[in-house]
Amino acid sequence: MNNKPVIKVERIHLLEGDSPTKAFCDLLILDTFLVKGLRIVQGKESLFVSMPQQQGRDSKWYDTFFPVSREMRKGLEELVLESYSEYQKQ
């Protein structure tokens, strides 16, 4: 049986300074699909994960990748924030 993770954090890039954005990361899905540009952001109460975005012609920002269920979003956020925490300890 294949024990490889279906989704894993492929890269984390920490940012310095006082910006609310603390890091960028990329996800690798099924070892075949790379999602670049997730952001780890310090919110008012805690860290959260912001999905990659692109600016539309109307100057608004739109997610280009997003989980379709709350459960998947929660799972992705937990995976990314856990990886971020581990990466900071290195």
C-alpha positions in Angstrom: 0.0 0.0 0.0 1.2 3.5 -0.8 1.8 5.6 2.3 2.7 8.8 0.6 0.7 11.8 1.7 -1.9 13.0 -0.8 -1.1 16.6 0.0 2.1 17.9 1.4 3.8 21.3 1.9 6.5 21.4 -0.7 8.2 24.7 0.2 8.0 27.4 2.9 9.6 30.8 2.4 9.7 32.9 5.6 9.4 36.7 5.3 11.1 39.1 7.6 9.7 42.4 8.9 6.4 43.5 10.5 4.1 42.6 7.6 1.1 40.5 8.6 2.2 38.0 5.9 4.7 35.7 7.7 5.5 33.2 4.9 4.6 31.8 1.5 4.2 28.1 0.8 3.5 25.7 -2.0 1.5 22.5 -1.8 2.1 19.3 -3.8 -1.0 17.3 -4.5 -0.7 13.6 -5.4 3.0 14.2 -6.3 1.7 15.7 -9.6 0.1 19.0 -9.1 1.8 22.0 -7.5 -0.1 24.9 -6.0 2.1 28.0 -5.5 1.5 31.1 -3.4 -0.4 30.2 -0.3 0.2 32.8 2.4 0.5 32.4 6.1 -0.9 35.5 7.6 -1.1 36.9 11.2 -4.7 37.8 11.8 -6.1 39.8 14.8 -6.3 36.6 16.9 -4.2 33.9 15.2 -2.5 32.8 12.1 -4.5 31.7 9.1 -3.8 30.5 5.5 -4.8 32.7 2.6 -5.2 31.0 -0.8 -3.4 32.1 -3.9 -5.0 35.1 -5.6 -5.1 37.0 -8.9 -6.3 40.5 -9.5 -9.3 40.7 -11.8 -10.0 43.4 -14.4 -12.3 45.0 -11.8 -9.2 45.5 -9.5 -10.7 43.0 -6.9 -8.6 40.0 -5.8 -10.0 36.5 -6.4 -8.8 33.1 -5.1 -7.3 31.0 -7.9 -7.3 27.8 -5.8 -9.7 27.0 -3.0 -11.1 24.0 -1.1 -14.7 23.4 -1.8 -15.6 22.2 1.7 -15.0 23.6 5.1 -13.5 20.3 6.2 -10.9 20.4 3.4 -10.1 24.1 4.1 -9.6 23.2 7.8 -7.4 20.3 7.0 -5.3 22.3 4.6 -4.9 25.1 7.1 -3.9 22.6 9.8 -1.4 21.0 7.5 0.2 24.3 6.4 0.3 25.8 9.9 1.8 22.7 11.4 4.5 22.6 8.7 5.1 26.4 9.3 5.5 25.8 13.0 7.9 22.9 12.4 9.9 24.9 9.9 10.4 27.8 12.3 11.9 25.4 14.9 14.7 24.4 12.5 
